[in-house]
Every structure is written in structure tokens, then in C-alpha cells.
Amino acid sequence: MGRTSLWNEGLRRFKLSLGALEERIPVFCWSRRHGQFVPGHDRAEGWHTVIFRHLPLQLLRWAGQVLYPHMD
């Protein structure tokens, strides 16, 4: 059912209710500074998450309709 951040408990719970099985997938990113792959960090939890959590649902729906079609 796709990768989900460990911080996104609601989505994880929803996917589990549909019969999904959880499995941890390590994420690595190429570091130019080190010249090798290094462990990546979860970008799902940050300042943007705090802001979105406090926005009204109607504004979030509008933003999704406007932004998602342009992310292909």
C-alpha cells in the first residue's frame, strides 16, 4: 500500500485496518560531502507538518486540488 512515515500514525492505522502488513524500509541518500550513501531522515515530521495540522480542513482540500495536479 505504499511507504508511510512512522510519524503518520493515522495513515498507518488506516492501512493496517485494510489488511496491510508493516515492514520497515531503510532509506539512504547519496551524500556528495561523504561520497557515499548515508542514512536518510524522515521529512514527514517538520515545520510544515505543524502548520498543516492547524489549518482548516476546507483550506487543506482546496490546496490539494490546486497543488496535486501539478506534481506529476
N, C-alpha and C positions, 0 to 999 in steps of 0.2 A: 504494500500500500504506500510505498514511498518513504523516504527518510524524514524523520521528525526530530526536532531538537529535544534533548532531555528536559529543557526548561518549559516546553509546551505541554504541560500536564493534561490540559483539557483535550487537545487533539490526540494525544497518546491514549487517553482513556476512551475516547470515541472509537479509535481504530481497534483497540482491544475488544470493545463491545461488538464489533463486526467480525471478530474471529482472527484478527491479526496476531502474529507472534512477534514479540520484540527480540531484537538482536542488536547488540552494539556494533557499530561500524566505525572503526577509527578513521579519522580524516587527517590527511597530510597535505602540506602546501610546500611548493618549491621556494626556498629561501635563496635569493641572489647573494645575500651577505655571507651565508654559510656555504653556498654552493652545493646544497643537498636538501633532501626533503626533511621537513621538521613537523612536529605535531601541530595541526591546525587548532584554532579555537572556535568555539560556538558563538556565532554572531547573532543568534536569535535573541539573546538577552543583552540589552543595552539601553541607551538613552531613548532610542526610537520606540522600544517596547513600552517603556514607561509612559511616553506621550500617547501612543495608540491606545493603551489601556484606559486612559481617562477621556478619550474623545467620544462624543455621542455616536450611537450605532448608525444613525442616518448619515452622518458625515463619513464614517468608515465605508458604508455601502457605496456612497457617491464616489469616494476616492478609488475604490476598487473598480467601479465601472469605467472611470476615466483612465486609470493607470494600467490595468491589466491588459487591455487590448494592444497596448504599445510595447509590451515586454516580450514579444515573440522574436 
